[in-house]
Amino acid sequence: ASGAGDDTATIREALLSAATAEFAAHGFAGARVGHICRQAGTTVRMVYHYFGSKSGLYVAVLEAAMGDLRAAELKLDVDETAPLTGLLQLFDFIHDHFDANPQLISLLSAENLAHARYMRQSEKIPAMSSPVTRLIERLVRLGVADGSIRRSVDPLRLYVMMVALSYFHLSNAHTLSAIFDQDLTEHS
């Protein structure tokens, strides 16, 4: 039997799903709470009940999107692989995840334009990143020890470069297509 807790989770998830699509398509300023509620099959009152405000809903969307990325990254089993192979597997995962999640690209691009105004309101997002950073630090340390990675490699900068190589071509596909007069929105 389904209880009130199930209804709460269902409504909350429906709001997050609809809000993710709305914020990704229109940004924070352009997103309409009424449209989100219609898509979720609920009322505006429920947004304020679960999230406190439109900005609270937006922060929850960012937390969910980043949480999905982090959870999937941490499922990678690189314990038994050579350090360099483990880093390459992480890079492949990041690349594939961004490719499969265009809404994440839109959300992150909008947050960058807003100087991470809403992301900075989240206490969860920085905490989510520390396990990934520790994983890379461990792989770099092992790679330095076995000689496959230079001592000068900074784990955080390495992660940023992995994300850059996985993100830039997607976040800038429309402008690059216009510049080079070739449709780069079709990717394989």
Residue pairs with C-beta under 8 A, 6 or more apart in sequence:
11 40
11 42
11 46
11 50
12 50
14 40
14 41
14 42
15 36
15 37
15 40
15 42
15 46
15 47
15 50
15 51
15 57
16 57
16 60
16 61
16 64
17 40
18 35
18 36
18 37
18 39
18 40
19 31
19 36
19 40
19 57
19 58
19 60
19 61
20 61
20 64
20 65
20 103
20 107
21 39
21 103
22 31
22 32
22 35
22 36
22 39
23 31
23 58
23 61
23 106
23 107
23 110
24 102
24 103
24 104
24 106
24 107
25 31
25 106
26 32
27 110
28 54
28 55
28 58
28 110
28 114
28 118
31 54
31 58
33 44
33 47
33 54
33 57
34 44
36 47
36 57
37 43
37 44
37 46
37 47
40 46
47 53
47 54
47 57
50 57
51 57
51 59
51 60
55 118
55 121
58 118
59 118
59 119
59 121
59 122
61 107
62 107
62 111
62 118
62 119
62 122
62 125
63 122
63 124
63 125
63 128
65 101
65 103
65 104
65 107
66 125
66 128
67 124
67 128
68 101
69 97
69 101
69 104
70 128
70 129
70 131
70 132
72 93
72 97
73 90
73 93
73 94
73 97
73 132
73 135
74 131
74 132
74 135
76 86
76 89
76 90
76 93
76 135
78 85
78 86
78 89
78 90
78 135
78 139
81 89
82 146
82 148
83 139
83 140
83 142
83 143
83 146
83 148
83 149
84 143
84 148
84 149
86 139
87 136
87 139
87 140
87 143
87 149
87 158
90 135
90 136
90 139
90 162
91 162
91 165
91 166
94 162
94 163
94 166
95 162
95 165
95 166
97 104
97 166
98 104
98 105
98 163
98 166
98 167
98 170
99 166
99 170
99 187
102 170
105 167
105 170
105 171
108 167
108 171
109 171
111 117
111 118
111 119
119 125
132 159
133 155
133 156
133 159
136 155
136 156
136 158
136 159
137 155
139 149
140 149
140 153
140 155
140 158
143 149
143 153
144 150
144 151
144 153
169 176
169 184
169 187
170 187
173 184
173 185
173 187
174 185
176 184
177 183
177 184
177 185
